[in-house]
């Protein structure tokens, strides 16, 4: 009797297995994005990475502390130059996302406001049309038809090339905050400098294209990647680079009664010596406030 019961149980279990449909689980490769519902969505293009980079895009901006006028014991305005040809400043010319393109693209999409270089007080706003035509030039060249050898005049539009921007100008304020007993610096503006050449390729002069008001651009800079030469997994943002002073620069002007640049009263290598003197003066002022 027990033998019949065992045989009946085995037959029943086998029948259940045969009637149960086998569902194949989908195999997801690296190009398949899994949503919250568990469905795989095929991406249009391959991902040139092993994971999605979202940290920079989702970063929350750390706001500045409020500064009271009564707490500012000392203040000095400084204008400095960042030369992107220096080794420490090469991230400004990262071909994947140059710094000048970050500013211009945002201005073209009306995300930030740019200001005229009539002065550096951020009073005259630039329209989007003015920004789009900035840095472009129109030339007329003579061409010849290969069949008739007829001479033709052709108008060529030369767009701005990010490689033409070799230097940036920063306007900043150094001040001593009595509340924290610290010497602090706040950047006020960023201006790219463009070089102008004559028809023979000789350098004529350099001029600022526009001013970008840095406090209004911090949100933009914080969400745009900059190249980190030390670690590809930890991308830096442009806000990190500027706030952490991860760049090399020299002072071109300090606030003075004549509103003169250093090159207006110094020449040659003395310009660099005077710039270093201004820099040391700021450091020594903070040091002299303390007694040991």
Secondary structure per residue as TSV (DSSP state, phi and psi in degrees):
chain	resnum	aa	ss	phi	psi
A	1	X	-	360.0	-42.9
A	2	X	H	-64.4	-33.5
A	3	X	H	-66.0	-41.2
A	4	X	H	-63.5	-37.6
A	5	X	H	-66.0	-40.9
A	6	X	H	-63.9	-43.1
A	7	X	H	-64.0	-41.2
A	8	X	H	-63.2	-40.5
A	9	X	H	-65.0	-40.2
A	10	X	H	-65.8	-41.7
A	11	X	H	-63.9	-39.0
A	12	X	H	-65.3	-42.3
A	13	X	H	-65.4	-38.9
A	14	X	H	-66.7	-38.8
A	15	X	H	-63.4	-37.9
A	16	X	H	-64.3	-39.5
A	17	X	H	-65.5	-41.0
A	18	X	H	-69.5	-31.5
A	19	X	H	-86.1	-8.2
A	20	X	S	-85.2	119.6
A	21	X	-	-70.4	139.6
A	22	X	-	-93.3	119.6
A	23	X	-	-99.9	120.7
A	24	X	-	-79.9	131.5
A	25	X	-	-82.9	134.5
A	26	X	-	-68.1	141.9
A	27	X	-	-96.4	118.3
A	28	X	-	-97.5	127.6
A	29	X	-	-94.4	-174.1
A	30	X	T	-70.4	-17.6
A	31	X	T	-88.2	-2.3
A	32	X	E	-99.0	126.9
A	33	X	E	-97.6	125.2
A	34	X	E	-92.8	124.9
A	35	X	-	-88.1	178.5
A	36	X	T	-64.6	-28.9
A	37	X	T	-78.2	-6.9
A	38	X	S	93.9	-4.2
A	39	X	-	-79.3	142.4
A	40	X	E	-91.6	128.0
A	41	X	E	-113.4	119.9
A	42	X	E	-73.2	129.1
A	43	X	-	-76.5	154.2
A	44	X	S	-71.7	-42.2
A	45	X	S	-125.1	156.0
A	46	X	-	-64.0	150.2
A	47	X	-	-94.4	122.6
A	48	X	S	-84.2	57.4
A	49	X	S	-171.5	177.4
A	50	X	S	-107.7	-3.2
A	51	X	S	-160.1	165.4
A	52	X	-	-84.6	132.1
A	53	X	-	-92.7	108.0
A	54	X	-	-123.0	-9.7
A	55	X	T	-63.5	-47.8
A	56	X	T	-64.0	-42.1
A	57	X	T	-66.0	-30.6
A	58	X	T	-99.8	8.4
A	59	X	-	-67.4	138.4
A	60	X	-	-94.5	132.1
A	61	X	-	-75.5	132.6
A	62	X	-	-85.0	113.5
A	63	X	-	-70.4	152.1
A	64	X	-	-68.6	149.9
A	65	X	-	-70.8	147.0
A	66	X	-	-70.8	133.0
A	67	X	-	-109.3	123.8
A	68	X	-	-89.4	143.0
A	69	X	G	-58.5	-36.5
A	70	X	G	-67.1	-20.2
A	71	X	G	-90.6	-10.3
A	72	X	E	-86.2	102.5
A	73	X	E	-79.0	-33.2
A	74	X	E	-151.6	146.4
A	75	X	E	-149.1	144.3
A	76	X	E	-147.0	129.7
A	77	X	E	-92.6	135.5
A	78	X	E	-130.8	138.1
A	79	X	E	-113.8	129.4
A	80	X	E	-132.8	163.2
A	81	X	E	-116.0	132.8
A	82	X	E	-109.2	116.3
A	83	X	E	-96.7	114.1
A	84	X	T	-72.9	-7.8
A	85	X	T	-81.1	-11.7
A	86	X	S	-72.6	149.9
A	87	X	G	-61.1	-39.4
A	88	X	G	-72.0	-16.1
A	89	X	G	-106.1	15.2
A	90	X	G	-65.5	-23.2
A	91	X	G	-66.8	-17.4
A	92	X	G	-69.6	-19.2
A	93	X	G	-115.2	30.4
A	94	X	-	-61.2	115.2
A	95	X	T	-58.1	-29.8
A	96	X	T	-67.5	-33.9
A	97	X	S	-157.2	81.6
A	98	X	-	-64.7	152.2
A	99	X	H	-61.7	-39.2
A	100	X	H	-64.9	-34.1
A	101	X	H	-70.0	-32.2
A	102	X	H	-60.3	-43.1
A	103	X	H	-72.1	-48.4
A	104	X	H	-66.2	-41.3
A	105	X	H	-63.2	-40.9
A	106	X	H	-67.0	-36.9
A	107	X	H	-68.5	-37.9
A	108	X	H	-66.2	-30.9
A	109	X	T	-89.6	8.0
A	110	X	T	62.3	33.9
A	111	X	S	-87.6	-29.4
A	112	X	S	-133.3	162.0
A	113	X	-	-107.4	131.1
A	114	X	E	-103.8	156.7
A	115	X	E	-127.1	153.8
A	116	X	-	-70.5	157.9
A	117	X	S	-96.3	18.4
A	118	X	S	-56.5	-39.5
A	119	X	-	-144.8	-179.7
A	120	X	S	-113.0	36.5
A	121	X	S	-109.1	7.2
A	122	X	S	58.2	49.2
A	123	X	-	-105.5	-34.6
A	124	X	S	-101.7	111.3
A	125	X	B	-78.9	148.3
A	126	X	-	-102.5	140.1
A	127	X	-	-79.7	161.7
A	128	X	H	-61.9	-37.1
A	129	X	H	-63.7	-36.9
A	130	X	H	-67.7	-37.0
A	131	X	H	-68.7	-40.2
A	132	X	H	-64.7	-32.5
A	133	X	T	-91.5	-0.2
A	134	X	T	-72.0	132.6
A	135	X	T	82.4	-5.1
A	136	X	-	-92.8	154.6
A	137	X	E	-139.9	155.1
A	138	X	E	-119.3	123.9
A	139	X	E	-119.9	153.1
A	140	X	E	-112.7	127.1
A	141	X	E	-122.7	154.4
A	142	X	E	-99.9	125.5
A	143	X	E	-121.5	163.3
A	144	X	E	-124.7	134.5
A	145	X	-	-68.7	127.5
A	146	X	T	-67.1	-19.9
A	147	X	T	-93.8	-48.4
A	148	X	T	-99.3	-8.9
A	149	X	-	58.5	26.2
A	150	X	-	-79.7	136.2
A	151	X	E	-79.2	130.7
A	152	X	E	-130.4	148.3
A	153	X	E	-104.5	125.6
A	154	X	E	-119.1	135.7
A	155	X	E	-94.4	125.6
A	156	X	E	-118.1	132.2
A	157	X	E	-100.5	123.5
A	158	X	E	-103.3	112.2
A	159	X	-	-80.4	161.0
A	160	X	-	-67.5	131.9
A	161	X	-	-105.2	129.2
A	162	X	G	-61.5	-22.0
A	163	X	G	-71.5	-15.7
A	164	X	G	-77.3	-16.0
A	165	X	E	-90.8	105.8
A	166	X	E	-104.7	-14.6
A	167	X	E	-144.2	151.8
A	168	X	E	-125.6	148.8
A	169	X	E	-111.6	133.9
A	170	X	E	-114.2	139.2
A	171	X	E	-114.3	126.3
A	172	X	E	-143.9	163.8
A	173	X	E	-122.6	123.1
A	174	X	E	-99.7	133.5
A	175	X	E	-150.8	155.2
A	176	X	E	-104.3	121.2
A	177	X	E	-95.8	115.1
A	178	X	T	-68.7	-27.2
A	179	X	T	-65.4	-40.7
A	180	X	T	-102.3	-8.2
A	181	X	T	56.0	45.8
A	182	X	E	-133.2	148.3
A	183	X	E	-87.7	120.5
A	184	X	E	-121.2	164.3
A	185	X	E	-136.6	138.1
A	186	X	E	-128.1	126.7
A	187	X	E	-79.5	133.4
A	188	X	E	-101.3	-38.7
A	189	X	E	-152.1	156.5
A	190	X	E	-129.2	132.1
A	191	X	E	-134.8	121.0
A	192	X	E	-75.7	143.4
A	193	X	E	-108.6	129.0
A	194	X	E	-112.9	137.5
A	195	X	E	-89.5	143.6
A	196	X	E	-115.3	133.4
A	197	X	E	-123.8	156.2
A	198	X	-	-86.7	-175.5
A	199	X	T	-64.9	-22.8
A	200	X	T	-92.0	4.4
A	201	X	S	82.9	13.9
A	202	X	-	-88.7	137.9
A	203	X	E	-68.0	132.0
A	204	X	E	-105.3	-57.5
A	205	X	E	-163.7	175.2
A	206	X	E	-128.0	140.4
A	207	X	E	-141.9	149.4
A	208	X	E	-76.8	135.5
A	209	X	-	-78.1	-43.8
A	210	X	-	-166.0	170.8
A	211	X	E	-114.2	132.8
A	212	X	E	-108.2	124.6
A	213	X	E	-75.4	109.8
A	214	X	H	-60.0	-44.7
A	215	X	H	-56.0	-32.5
A	216	X	H	-80.4	-16.3
A	217	X	H	-97.6	-4.5
A	218	X	H	-60.6	-40.5
A	219	X	H	-60.9	-41.9
A	220	X	H	-65.0	-48.0
A	221	X	H	-64.8	-32.5
A	222	X	H	-70.6	-19.8
A	223	X	T	-111.4	17.8
A	224	X	S	-123.6	130.7
A	225	X	E	-73.9	146.5
A	226	X	E	-125.2	154.0
A	227	X	-	-71.5	133.9
A	228	X	-	-109.4	108.3
A	229	X	S	-68.8	-14.3
A	230	X	S	-91.1	-29.7
A	231	X	-	-157.9	116.3
A	232	X	S	-71.6	-23.5
A	233	X	S	-76.9	-21.8
A	234	X	S	-115.9	80.8
A	235	X	-	-67.5	141.6
A	236	X	E	-94.7	156.0
A	237	X	E	-99.3	165.3
A	238	X	H	-67.0	-28.2
A	239	X	H	-68.2	-36.4
A	240	X	H	-62.0	-45.4
A	241	X	H	-63.1	-43.8
A	242	X	H	-76.4	-37.6
A	243	X	H	-74.8	-35.9
A	244	X	T	-86.2	2.4
A	245	X	T	58.6	41.9
A	246	X	-	-86.8	62.0
A	247	X	S	-160.0	161.1
A	248	X	-	-105.3	138.4
A	249	X	-	-156.5	172.2
A	250	X	E	-142.2	152.9
A	251	X	E	-81.2	132.8
A	252	X	E	-107.3	-18.0
A	253	X	E	-164.8	144.8
A	254	X	E	-124.5	157.0
A	255	X	-	-60.6	130.3
A	256	X	-	-150.5	163.4
A	257	X	T	-67.4	-25.0
A	258	X	T	-92.5	-7.8
A	259	X	-	55.7	42.8
A	260	X	-	-99.7	148.7
A	261	X	-	-83.7	161.9
A	262	X	G	-62.1	-36.5
A	263	X	G	-69.6	-10.4
A	264	X	G	-79.7	-19.5
A	265	X	T	-130.6	2.4
A	266	X	-	-131.2	161.4
A	267	X	-	-144.2	158.3
A	268	X	T	63.7	-141.4
A	269	X	T	-70.5	-18.2
A	270	X	H	-63.2	-23.1
A	271	X	H	-63.4	-44.3
A	272	X	H	-68.4	-37.4
A	273	X	H	-64.1	-40.5
A	274	X	H	-68.1	-38.4
A	275	X	H	-62.8	-40.6
A	276	X	H	-68.0	-33.6
A	277	X	H	-63.8	-41.3
A	278	X	H	-64.0	-43.5
A	279	X	H	-62.2	-45.0
A	280	X	H	-64.9	-32.9
A	281	X	H	-62.8	-37.9
A	282	X	H	-67.3	-42.9
A	283	X	H	-65.0	-42.4
A	284	X	H	-67.9	-32.9
A	285	X	H	-62.0	-45.1
A	286	X	H	-63.8	-41.3
A	287	X	H	-66.1	-36.8
A	288	X	H	-72.9	-13.2
A	289	X	T	-74.4	-16.0
A	290	X	-	-107.8	143.9
A	291	X	-	-122.7	144.4
A	292	X	-	-123.4	360.0
